[in-house]
Amino acid sequence: MTRFLKYVIIAIAETLIKKREDKSIITVVDSPCGSGKTMWAINYINSLSSEDRILFITPFLSECERIKNCCPEKNFVSPNVKSGKGRKMDSLIYLISSGKNIVSTHALFANLNNELLEQVRVKNYILIIDEAMEILRRVNMYSESKWVSEEDGETKTYEDIQTLIDKKIVSIYDSGEVVWNNDVALSKYDYIKQRSKMNSLILVGGELLMWTFPHRIFEDRFFKDIYILTYQFDYQLQSYYFKYYNIPYTKKEVEMVSDNYTIVDYGDGELDIEIRRKAKEIIEICSVDKLNSIGSSSINLLEKTPNTALSVSWYRKNTNEIDLLRRNVVNYFKTATGSSGNERMWTCFKTYQNKIKSDLASNRNFIAINARATNDFANKKYLAYVVNRYLHPSFIQFFAQRDIHVDQDKFALSELIQWIWRSAIRNGEKIYLYIPSERMRGLLQNWIDI
């Protein structure tokens, strides 16, 4: 192949990609926490005509109330059990079929079904998603709840899936997608049947069952437009999910123009650099060796692998060390900072919350490690983040099926930043942070040392 022909092929490919992006209805508004993404969305909603219908999805009920209060003329409503005769999903379907402006939670939206999608298509809604969705979950076929939490170990489903395959009840496509073949009524597997109808179950490695957020919603034009409001999207699972399904999107960022929030083409990172420089001035990271030593990383000379201190596996294997970690958190809040109770926030893996909590680190001050999109904790100045975040290997394996590499460090950093920005730093106030994991502390320090 001549060099000229090679350049022609590359140019054609780039043109085709650009055309596909131009047709995308998905806009990712990627701007730092506290930069005005939600305020832009509120202004945008209030500027729409009465003919436009909006479906606003946010992680927390408190944020639902904020949207209702800030957009009074749009008469936003939320699904409820009473109007849905016991099921919020039925209420949501009814509200969409009635053409109402709706604000609801991620949790409910994740359970959407074909009936809901068809109603959405007819009514031509604009979808706004506050923060990236949880788009992958491990499924436990042997549990009432079906979902496997971040702290849980491997859950294999090989035997049950193989039985369904042998009986020709399901088929597995080359992509790993689970397809229900007929209308056989098997109450034990009704969950599998319903999710497979949404093309949202994938068998990974022949034995691990994964639920994926139904990708049809982003591929077909069910919505007039879709906006996703977040920060560091490139490092989040939904970004890898879009790559996995080859879903195009455009990126924008928030900018203040004439005292109004607007979205503009994604820039060269100046806004990101500015927020990092400011963060360095107002984040004080605990450097007390006695408190940090529990999270020190070292190389296992026998296995040649990093010792992932304070990861989920560390908590599971080092139960005798957890009490020391609890005492460290107490010492940090009591001795190192002298903080008051209403100024503190802390986190660990949910399963171990009761083992770390104390009078100084109470359940009232506990903020989940995946907290985002809320201002409810903007008075918190003294923070303890005592985890070391890694994606479960099954998630890595899922994306590897299509040769997509997930950057574990950048994922962990983006999760940490989201958690930190729930605190008083949102208001430009100084915060004090205990982060004993040497890895997590290093990731944050490198990020602010711009």
Buried (B, 14 or more C-beta within 10 A) or exposed (E): EEEEEEEEEEEEEEEEEEEEEEEBBBBBBBBBBBBBBBBBBBBBBEEBEEEBBBBBBBBBEEBBEBBBEBBEEBEBBBBEEEBBEEEBBBBBBBBBBEBBBBBBBBEBBBBBBEEBBBBBBEBBBBBBBBBBBBBBBBBBBEEEEBEBBBBBEEBBBEEBBEEBBEEEBBEBEEEBBBEBEEEEEEEEBEBBBBBBBBBBBBBBBEBBBBBBBBBBBBEEEBBBBBBBBBBBBEBBBBBBBBBBBEBBBBBBBBBEEEEEBBBEEBEEEEBBEEBBEBBEEBBEBBEBEEBBEBBBBEEEEEEEEEBBBBBBEBBBEBEEBBEEBBBBBBBBBBEBBEBEEEBBBBBBBBBBBEBBBEEBBEEEBBBEBBBBBBBEBBBBBBBBBBBBBBBBEBBBEBBBEEEBEBEBBBBBBBBBBBBBBBBBBBEEEEBBBBBBBBBBBBBBEEBBEE
